[in-house]
Amino acid sequence: MAKVFSVASWNVEHFKDDPTRVNRVVDLVKAQNPDVFGLYEVEGATVFNALVAKMPNYTFQITEGVQTQEILVGIKKPLTAFITQKTEFRSGTTHMRPGQLVTVVKDGKNYALLFLHLSSGTDPRGMGLRDDMLERAFEFRRSLDSAAGGAGKARYLFLGDLNTMGMDYPFDQAIEPEFELKKWDKYAARAKIAMRRLPKSHDATFFNGSTSSLPPSNLDHVYASSNLQFKKFPHPTNGTQVEVEVRGWVNETTNASKDAWIGKFSDHSLLYFEIHE
């Protein structure tokens, strides 16, 4: 199989004004050499200046609105892509981030990538907003299929910080994060949706450090239509193959080195994958 293009997706927590940190992050993104990338929680103009200076062979677009945390996407030249801000993924809440839809055109084929940063929170409202936005993301496959000429035709994936953290509720009615994911994996497998969650080299992608009360959590994901193929990476421990490589604090071997990486970059690791044909 030949590579069509590569993708990186990374939540860089509160990515804004510290020039030293901004430059470290941009250097790390550049080192991945992605053809397309999405960054979440972009908050300051310093980020734009560093990206333009260090990655001049990319074009960029950022979401706009009253929200403080934006999604920024970059496309490597000469890749052809059309970028659309999808406000329907606010779920009627003006301070939520809209989605960024990047349609890449390669060898006469369209590939639709929807970058999302969904609602966090383990309260019923947080899960309700995620439920609404995830259902919209899956159902969007049907709209793309219609435009592409029929069921199963569209090459589509959505990805990002989906914040699948479950729901707290009293009287033993809590929903664990793995059950939230099981619900959406089952929804994805419906015949009219025909999508799947790509296996990753590490399940947990978020960690707030060894002194935090929060455990490492499985928050960042890629869901892809069944007509797409991906490069395989070796799993670091169990001998299987995966389609998304997680890069970041997960690759450090001690709590001290994990904490150092988080302090330098972000509490989320980066996702990297390659679409192949």
Secondary structure, DSSP 8 states (H G I E B T S, - for coil): --EEEEEEEEEEEEE-S-HHHHHHHHHHHHHH--SEEEEEEE--HHHHHHHHHH-TTEEEEE--SS-SSEEEEEEETT-EEEEEEEGGGGTT-TTS--EEEEEEEETTEEEEEEEEE----SSHHHHHHHHHHHHHHHHHHHHHHHHHTSTT--EEEEEEE-----B--TTT--B-HHHHHHHHHHHHTSTTT-EEE--BS-S--B---TTSSS--B--EEEEEETT-EE--EE-TTTS-EESBEEESGGG--SHHHHHHHHHHS-SB-EEEEEEE-
